[in-house]
Amino acid sequence: MLGSELLYLVAAQAQSKPPQCSLIAGASTLPVLQKPGDVMLGGLFSLHESVLEPDLSFTFKPVSTRCTGFSLRTYRWMQTMLFTIDEINRNDRLLPNVTLGYKIYDSCSAPNHALRASVELMRAGDEENERSCGGLVSVVIGDGSSALSEAVARFLGVFHIPQVNALVLLIQHFGWTWVGVVADDDANHLGGAHTFTEEVQKLSVCVALYETIPKNHEKSAMASIVARIRSSGAGVVLVFALEQNVVALFDEVLRQGLSGVQWLTSEAWTTAFVLSTPPRFLPILQGTLGFAIRRIVHMPGLHEFLLNLNPSKPDTPQDPFLPLFWEEVFGCSLQDALVKGVPGMKPPCSGSEKLNNTWNIYTDVSQLRVTSNAYKAVYAVAHALHAIKSCEKVKGNFPLTPCPDTDRIQPWQLLNYLKHVEFSSSYGEVKFDKNGDPPAVYDLINWQLGAEGGDLLCLAGCGPSHTTPTDDA
């Protein structure tokens, strides 16, 4: 139910004609990274950590929303999608004579912004198709946040990853009988927490408390949550939440000096850099347990692809997110003419900056988790498209089902083929069950203190001598 869903499918009606509806007129103000192709793939990535909401006083037209807190990690996920598309386009055996293109938006870690970007992905982009709600994009490689997937689930169909069952098995394995649950105040996290609660109660486990984290992190509310954790006596607490909300919770845990709790993580923060790195969290998060997407340790060519980015290169794609990324990495401004001599502004970039001289969350490819999901998701789509293109016109690939029109592949047709995709690579087997779910394969992560005092994210069973890198890559 919860996890990093890296594959969305646009839900389309099985009709011979597009639905008769129209999009509200008005130019999009959302930045988009796009490249034309025979088949277009959409992309939704949380390249920013939050949105600065505009004044909605309804006395004047609201200004465009501003996103803040650029995420180097998520930018790597997006670049992995581009890397994979480029790799497939150069493959003579997979989708020969077909070029994949893309259209990518920033969801800004906000459900309303993700939904708006989803609407933009449905725009056809040409006058002929603008009268319908069916756009050029019929599949979306999507956001790593399960909360955002819930926001667009009615608009885009989702392949879920059933992580709740794994957490229930963990409770059963250790024989814990008195637990607490804390969840974000949104439908997806509350749904996951509710399912977890129902399942553990079947094992005669008592749920001692059930709390929700307010979206605004209001101080008295956060204080009450931690106080109730203490008074409940729950020695094991599962937190279903996004990493920024977990940070707010644990800041309050530190403020009140709560200790001795065995914390369990939802996938959203199992390997979160903002929690595993700051020294202030080490005393309370030592021994934390949670499940993470199965990692791969090497993806040939990806590191070189990531390091090849440079806004000054003439062949660099028109990426509206690249200047933000560059300024975040090097602490300089590409808008040098506007910032020279202005106090508090970043100094201008010199033009000599190179990514191969840096080491950060973007360039570190030593532990690939969500990155590998993005890679496999694009390949799953490519294999489904290949099967459609290879369909035998007389009998079709499925009983009583004719071959799709390869010049106008409908999303529901692509979904049908995706459910039957099965292929193997050096990164493992990819297939889906009848519900469209991939196999529930996870790494069990145990947060341990390293030999030099730094916090590490270890596969269960590792000890202080291990030096597993500390990030969900």
Steps between C-alpha positions, in 0.01 A plus 500: 500500500781738583827540316684683230264459208710561193241408240166667435265421214250744361152353547321516165155391391477217248336713231556530128471877527661732757267622780310816413632751748728798489779644710463844651680755285818657631870460444696276733742673732667180617857440384533187288791294368404337172637331193291380202470134408280244324361399841496752784562405864389734775695564817407633846782554751515689831794718399412742781416415859208740552281769350467861618127546471378828343255739663152361429299800618288483181535875454740467207637234266746287703863502398673179395599266779868489594678177587787498747773263624654341191558123535825367353389143564175533305682678217712185470182293471384726218835479324481121532178508300678698226798264515273198459306653210829581327623143557179352355508734199850368420389136531446338156311204643253670734250728324696524173409799284305653790630802692384569854450862601407654835313778672598554865358723776595582858232395752670704778412238766147643517183305408324800346807587294537136389137498385551823308807355329298188418243714323778664300625156398158431352513801273556396140705805416344556160184671380348188346496301823449786744123444486537163669637394836731242346854627459815368341616334823344165585741383768676685781817407685403645829582641832680313779244622755202276572308801634525668162395181326181512705434853380506393136368145544155595369664666203783256434485130579774384739702185556524477881770327700346298788733597785245483783508119498876502545470727805232276652731200457775695678270558799412132504864389472613695807188420700416864573154533655474867607564743216423857393425647158568857380400607149493800272161668469424393145290225345790282390694490827184476711382217275827315544496556876139380520579183303803435720291547814233258379756235406702508825184487709424166333823382666369612843732800495374800697526836320567727796472828308410630157612857426514725193766759417346837407611643168605832659703332781318717756711498818234408753370219277849355452563524874174314570593217263832439674341531844241236409773268368668527840181448702384206286797291601541377143854378457457452124368781279445487125513835317321521164615840374704701254854578610442873557216418740706233676772762556244724673385208717849402610599859571217498753608157630844650567352810661303288747784253557295193405721192470480121511261470204552247220409700190374329187512684169273515201686479169475877450772567762678166548816634335436874528824699495349784709438257786794260483768768473439778760685410824210624713283203397758227566410438867130439432512326161771244575348158429212631286356234268321532170464367148655663194486429130750231404826667405738440213864594533593585142329627188751515209519841337274685745777673695664631185161620373433688825840667498468610138248771588621856450285805420783658301522214249343587163332158472334519843119452477275792588444386856323763717610310812871486415584858614332430837698179535828666401457788742411261781809283445757777454349777713525748216258683272466461124322836497826684567390826343219529752686415818839671478548721800166407661548411869390150598479372143703212363819592311488449123607162362843510337427248225778269619275298732500125429289229657783247495672713765205460739359227722143540616165329508465550123837358396501211751382190312631244747157395624219522245144440620239741363743564215479133402119516512499793259730306268288184510175694461616655172614160375165344597324758284744437215439124513123554502525729197725248328238228556232726351715576197567126457136396528388258225215671318299181437468357854628770731696436819198430725183290442219691326713816504615656171837668467504867598542771240874558534462857372254587775565282803241558772605508866265217597657284229850578626385416854377160384837421342692633800324255730645220288853637478768266625871543436831448673802725521820514700294690762245225551172376362216739417141376487156587638220295650134507392446817705790678334725472806869409479638237740539639852877478531669724757820547694453502877697801625647532850635840601835446671775726630816477292852435624588867457181626662301571184156352457469222245213330327580130508332195361364305796782309664779744422710640781715806573781377273280537192518816295177490305429849353222695665246592244197388310648529155 
